[in-house]
Amino acid sequence: MVLKTVDASTFITSFLRQCGGSAVIDGGLATELERHGADLNDPLWSAKCLISSPHLIRRVHLDYLEAGANIIISASYQATLQGFEAKGLSKEEGETLLKKSVNIACEARYLYNERATKGSWDNSADGITPQPHPILVAASIGSYGAYLADGSEYSGIYGDNITLETLKDFHRRRVQVLADSGADLIAFETIPNKMEAKAYAELLEEEAIKIPSWFSFSSKDGINVVSGDSIEECALIADSCEKVIGVGINCTPPRYILGLIKSVRRVTTKPILIYPNSGETYDAGRKEWVPSTGVTDVDFVSHVGKWQEAGASLIGGCCRTTPNTTRAISKALSIRKSDDTV
């Protein structure tokens, strides 16, 4: 469903209408890859599987589609040309891997649609045969801090030497490649500070990117993004960019999401997207998630109605959420859609 010539606002309005007013974003990728046997102890993190085990990425995408996801996000969050170069790959090989991340997601969409059309599933998790539904492929772009793999993606503090131009130069070629990869949109994810959001917005204009994008910020206090910059000021940057179709929050504990939706809604009329993490805490030093205030799928999904009422129209999960979370979100939204038609 690549709609490169359609106005950005028309694109998302049409898609949400096809989905019945609200859409389901997929869930955590890395932990699902690990559950399927991948070893992600590497600076490339989930992008390592683009080299070692692309079939596992396709399997996880299919799991989320079967669970009801309308949007699957490519395994390119931590895939950077600079990171691939550090692994000894050429620029051309790195660009091929970026495109591959989108190709895998597109393959999963094709396989899902084929199976759903033919009803050719041996079984499904809840005994219900998956049905055809609208599906978009989003090309993920993680922050500069994600490339550093030093925890700065969770603080947004890059140091005085990192300027707006530094960030634009770092991201420029990756944005160009992913914009021409066959993805339906670009997902700028876990944006930790205002400067990086501005860098993205300027790149979209400077490079005349044809496909739409969304901006998704992260927070650890429910008021600001992780760097301490105002969430409203960050959302205003996204709102001012015509190429951005949605603004939202990801990789943030569920307990903060409602207040953040309200803050974002004060400064934009664009669709709001949210995909929180499980509520657990990431220890950057140990490079692992620490069980703390994580919530169960039932607890997570209990918030969905309030998030939707507050203005979120695209809802999913981030780190440590699973296809079971996605399935529960999809069911909750379906019930609300049914109630609205009664």
MARMAR-633942 format. One record per residue (C-alpha): residue in three letters; x, y, z. Coordinates in steps of 0.1 Angstrom, whole numbers, plus 5000, padded with zeros to 4 digits. Layout:
N
(node ALA,(X,Y,Z));
...
***
This chain:
342
(node MET,(5000,5000,5000));
(node VAL,(5026,5025,4990));
(node LEU,(5008,5058,4983));
(node LYS,(5037,5081,4975));
(node THR,(5017,5107,4955));
(node VAL,(4989,5111,4981));
(node ASP,(4988,5141,5004));
(node ALA,(5001,5132,5038));
(node SER,(4969,5141,5057));
(node THR,(4948,5123,5031));
(node PHE,(4970,5092,5034));
(node ILE,(4965,5087,5072));
(node THR,(4928,5098,5071));
(node SER,(4921,5072,5044));
(node PHE,(4941,5045,5062));
(node LEU,(4923,5051,5096));
(node ARG,(4890,5050,5078));
(node GLN,(4898,5016,5063));
(node CYS,(4907,5004,5098));
(node GLY,(4874,5016,5112));
(node GLY,(4888,5047,5129));
(node SER,(4917,5033,5148));
(node ALA,(4947,5012,5139));
(node VAL,(4969,4987,5157));
(node ILE,(5007,4991,5158));
(node ASP,(5028,4960,5164));
(node GLY,(5049,4953,5195));
(node GLY,(5084,4947,5207));
(node LEU,(5108,4932,5182));
(node ALA,(5140,4924,5200));
(node THR,(5126,4904,5228));
(node GLU,(5105,4884,5203));
(node LEU,(5136,4877,5182));
(node GLU,(5153,4865,5214));
(node ARG,(5123,4843,5222));
(node HIS,(5128,4827,5188));
(node GLY,(5165,4820,5195));
(node ALA,(5183,4851,5183));
(node ASP,(5214,4864,5202));
(node LEU,(5212,4902,5202));
(node ASN,(5242,4909,5224));
(node ASP,(5257,4932,5198));
(node PRO,(5259,4970,5191));
(node LEU,(5235,4964,5161));
(node TRP,(5209,4948,5185));
(node SER,(5179,4936,5165));
(node ALA,(5195,4948,5132));
(node LYS,(5221,4920,5137));
(node CYS,(5194,4896,5125));
(node LEU,(5193,4913,5091));
(node ILE,(5227,4897,5086));
(node SER,(5225,4865,5106));
(node SER,(5188,4854,5106));
(node PRO,(5164,4874,5085));
(node HIS,(5139,4845,5086));
(node LEU,(5134,4852,5123));
(node ILE,(5125,4889,5116));
(node ARG,(5099,4877,5090));
(node ARG,(5085,4853,5116));
(node VAL,(5080,4880,5142));
(node HIS,(5064,4903,5117));
(node LEU,(5040,4875,5108));
(node ASP,(5033,4868,5144));
(node TYR,(5022,4905,5149));
(node LEU,(5001,4905,5117));
(node GLU,(4983,4873,5128));
(node ALA,(4977,4890,5162));
(node GLY,(4959,4919,5144));
(node ALA,(4985,4945,5137));
(node ASN,(4978,4971,5110));
(node ILE,(5013,4985,5110));
(node ILE,(5045,4965,5112));
(node ILE,(5078,4984,5118));
(node SER,(5110,4973,5101));
(node ALA,(5140,4960,5119));
(node SER,(5160,4991,5111));
(node TYR,(5158,5009,5144));
(node GLN,(5195,5003,5151));
(node ALA,(5205,4997,5115));
(node THR,(5228,5026,5105));
(node LEU,(5254,5029,5078));
(node GLN,(5279,5039,5104));
(node GLY,(5271,5008,5125));
(node PHE,(5274,4985,5096));
(node GLU,(5307,5001,5086));
(node ALA,(5320,4994,5121));
(node LYS,(5312,4957,5114));
(node GLY,(5334,4958,5083));
(node LEU,(5306,4962,5057));
(node SER,(5308,4986,5028));
(node LYS,(5285,5015,5023));
(node GLU,(5267,4996,4995));
(node GLU,(5263,4965,5017));
(node GLY,(5249,4987,5045));
(node GLU,(5224,5003,5022));
(node THR,(5213,4969,5009));
(node LEU,(5207,4958,5045));
(node LEU,(5186,4989,5052));
(node LYS,(5164,4981,5021));
(node LYS,(5163,4944,5032));
(node SER,(5147,4954,5065));
(node VAL,(5118,4968,5046));
(node ASN,(5117,4940,5021));
(node ILE,(5114,4915,5049));
(node ALA,(5084,4934,5063));
(node CYS,(5068,4936,5029));
(node GLU,(5073,4899,5024));
(node ALA,(5056,4892,5057));
(node ARG,(5026,4914,5046));
(node TYR,(5024,4895,5013));
(node LEU,(5025,4861,5030));
(node TYR,(4999,4871,5056));
(node ASN,(4976,4884,5029));
(node GLU,(4980,4852,5009));
(node ARG,(4973,4830,5038));
(node ALA,(4944,4851,5050));
(node THR,(4928,4851,5016));
(node LYS,(4931,4813,5013));
(node GLY,(4924,4806,5050));
(node SER,(4955,4785,5050));
(node TRP,(4965,4785,5087));
(node ASP,(4970,4753,5106));
(node ASN,(4961,4770,5138));
(node SER,(4960,4804,5155));
(node ALA,(4967,4815,5191));
(node ASP,(4930,4821,5199));
(node GLY,(4914,4796,5176));
(node ILE,(4903,4824,5152));
(node THR,(4915,4823,5116));
(node PRO,(4932,4856,5108));
(node GLN,(4914,4878,5083));
(node PRO,(4926,4902,5056));
(node HIS,(4930,4937,5070));
(node PRO,(4947,4970,5060));
(node ILE,(4985,4968,5066));
(node LEU,(5012,4994,5063));
(node VAL,(5050,4989,5065));
(node ALA,(5068,5015,5085));
(node ALA,(5106,5020,5081));
(node SER,(5121,5025,5115));
(node ILE,(5147,5051,5122));
(node GLY,(5162,5052,5157));
(node SER,(5180,5081,5173));
(node TYR,(5217,5089,5172));
(node GLY,(5219,5076,5207));
(node ALA,(5206,5042,5196));
(node TYR,(5236,5040,5172));
(node LEU,(5260,5049,5201));
(node ALA,(5245,5020,5221));
(node ASP,(5256,5037,5253));
(node GLY,(5223,5044,5268));
(node SER,(5221,5080,5255));
(node GLU,(5189,5072,5236));
(node TYR,(5173,5070,5271));
(node SER,(5187,5104,5282));
(node GLY,(5189,5124,5250));
(node ILE,(5222,5139,5262));
(node TYR,(5247,5138,5234));
(node GLY,(5273,5163,5245));
(node ASP,(5282,5198,5234));
(node ASN,(5300,5186,5203));
(node ILE,(5268,5172,5187));
(node THR,(5250,5199,5168));
(node LEU,(5219,5201,5146));
(node GLU,(5241,5197,5115));
(node THR,(5259,5167,5130));
(node LEU,(5226,5149,5134));
(node LYS,(5214,5158,5100));
(node ASP,(5246,5145,5084));
(node PHE,(5244,5113,5105));
(node HIS,(5208,5105,5095));
(node ARG,(5207,5119,5059));
(node ARG,(5217,5089,5038));
(node ARG,(5197,5065,5059));
(node VAL,(5166,5086,5055));
(node GLN,(5171,5087,5017));
(node VAL,(5176,5050,5014));
(node LEU,(5146,5041,5035));
(node ALA,(5124,5066,5018));
(node ASP,(5131,5048,4985));
(node SER,(5129,5012,5000));
(node GLY,(5092,5005,4993));
(node ALA,(5080,5014,5028));
(node ASP,(5047,5031,5032));
(node LEU,(5060,5056,5058));
(node ILE,(5090,5064,5080));
(node ALA,(5087,5059,5117));
(node PHE,(5111,5082,5136));
(node GLU,(5111,5064,5169));
(node THR,(5121,5071,5205));
(node ILE,(5131,5106,5197));
(node PRO,(5149,5118,5229));
(node ASN,(5153,5156,5224));
(node LYS,(5141,5186,5205));
(node MET,(5172,5190,5185));
(node GLU,(5169,5156,5169));
(node ALA,(5133,5162,5161));
(node LYS,(5143,5194,5144));
(node ALA,(5170,5176,5125));
(node TYR,(5145,5151,5112));
(node ALA,(5120,5178,5102));
(node GLU,(5146,5197,5082));
(node LEU,(5159,5165,5065));
(node LEU,(5124,5157,5053));
(node GLU,(5121,5191,5036));
(node GLU,(5157,5193,5024));
(node GLU,(5156,5159,5008));
(node ALA,(5121,5163,4995));
(node ILE,(5111,5130,5010));
(node LYS,(5080,5117,4992));
(node ILE,(5065,5092,5017));
(node PRO,(5049,5104,5050));
(node SER,(5064,5100,5084));
(node TRP,(5055,5099,5121));
(node PHE,(5074,5114,5150));
(node SER,(5074,5094,5183));
(node PHE,(5090,5107,5214));
(node SER,(5100,5090,5247));
(node SER,(5095,5102,5282));
(node LYS,(5104,5090,5317));
(node ASP,(5084,5115,5338));
(node GLY,(5052,5119,5319));
(node ILE,(5058,5156,5313));
(node ASN,(5089,5160,5292));
(node VAL,(5109,5139,5267));
(node VAL,(5138,5121,5282));
(node SER,(5163,5149,5277));
(node GLY,(5141,5173,5297));
(node ASP,(5128,5192,5267));
(node SER,(5091,5200,5268));
(node ILE,(5069,5174,5251));
(node GLU,(5047,5202,5238));
(node GLU,(5076,5220,5222));
(node CYS,(5088,5187,5206));
(node ALA,(5053,5180,5193));
(node LEU,(5050,5215,5178));
(node ILE,(5081,5207,5156));
(node ALA,(5063,5176,5143));
(node ASP,(5030,5196,5139));
(node SER,(5048,5222,5118));
(node CYS,(5061,5197,5093));
(node GLU,(5036,5189,5065));
(node LYS,(5053,5155,5058));
(node VAL,(5045,5143,5093));
(node ILE,(5012,5125,5095));
(node GLY,(5012,5116,5132));
(node VAL,(5028,5126,5165));
(node GLY,(5031,5104,5196));
(node ILE,(5049,5085,5223));
(node ASN,(5067,5052,5224));
(node CYS,(5091,5033,5247));
(node THR,(5075,5050,5277));
(node PRO,(5058,5034,5308));
(node PRO,(5020,5030,5303));
(node ARG,(5013,5050,5335));
(node TYR,(5025,5082,5318));
(node ILE,(5008,5078,5285));
(node LEU,(4974,5094,5293));
(node GLY,(4989,5127,5304));
(node LEU,(5013,5128,5275));
(node ILE,(4984,5123,5250));
(node LYS,(4967,5153,5265));
(node SER,(4999,5174,5263));
(node VAL,(5004,5165,5226));
(node ARG,(4967,5171,5218));
(node ARG,(4970,5206,5231));
(node VAL,(4994,5216,5203));
(node THR,(4984,5194,5173));
(node THR,(4953,5182,5155));
(node LYS,(4973,5154,5137));
(node PRO,(4966,5118,5146));
(node ILE,(4982,5107,5179));
(node LEU,(5000,5074,5180));
(node ILE,(5012,5057,5212));
(node TYR,(5031,5024,5217));
(node PRO,(5043,5022,5253));
(node ASN,(5068,4997,5267));
(node SER,(5058,4971,5293));
(node GLY,(5067,4995,5321));
(node GLU,(5099,4978,5330));
(node THR,(5132,4996,5333));
(node TYR,(5162,4994,5309));
(node ASP,(5196,4992,5326));
(node ALA,(5220,5008,5300));
(node GLY,(5250,4997,5319));
(node ARG,(5240,4960,5320));
(node LYS,(5222,4963,5287));
(node GLU,(5192,4945,5299));
(node TRP,(5156,4950,5310));
(node VAL,(5151,4949,5348));
(node PRO,(5118,4936,5361));
(node SER,(5102,4963,5381));
(node THR,(5069,4979,5374));
(node GLY,(5061,4960,5343));
(node VAL,(5024,4953,5336));
(node THR,(5006,4922,5323));
(node ASP,(4988,4923,5290));
(node VAL,(4955,4926,5308));
(node ASP,(4967,4956,5328));
(node PHE,(4982,4971,5297));
(node VAL,(4951,4968,5276));
(node SER,(4929,4981,5304));
(node HIS,(4943,5016,5295));
(node VAL,(4934,5014,5258));
(node GLY,(4899,5028,5261));
(node LYS,(4912,5059,5281));
(node TRP,(4940,5064,5256));
(node GLN,(4916,5063,5227));
(node GLU,(4891,5086,5244));
(node ALA,(4920,5111,5251));
(node GLY,(4928,5112,5214));
(node ALA,(4950,5083,5204));
(node SER,(4940,5067,5171));
(node LEU,(4971,5044,5165));
(node ILE,(4979,5022,5195));
(node GLY,(5004,4994,5200));
(node GLY,(5033,4983,5222));
(node CYS,(5071,4988,5223));
(node CYS,(5098,4970,5243));
(node ARG,(5089,4939,5261));
(node THR,(5053,4937,5247));
(node THR,(5044,4907,5226));
(node PRO,(5019,4894,5200));
(node ASN,(4997,4886,5229));
(node THR,(4996,4923,5238));
(node THR,(4988,4932,5202));
(node ARG,(4961,4906,5201));
(node ALA,(4945,4921,5232));
(node ILE,(4948,4956,5219));
(node SER,(4932,4946,5186));
(node LYS,(4903,4929,5205));
(node ALA,(4898,4959,5227));
(node LEU,(4896,4983,5198));
(node SER,(4873,4960,5179));
(node ILE,(4849,4959,5208));
(node ARG,(4849,4997,5210));
(node LYS,(4843,4999,5172));
(node SER,(4813,4975,5176));
(node ASP,(4799,4995,5205));
(node ASP,(4802,5027,5185));
(node THR,(4781,5013,5156));
(node VAL,(4753,5001,5179));
***
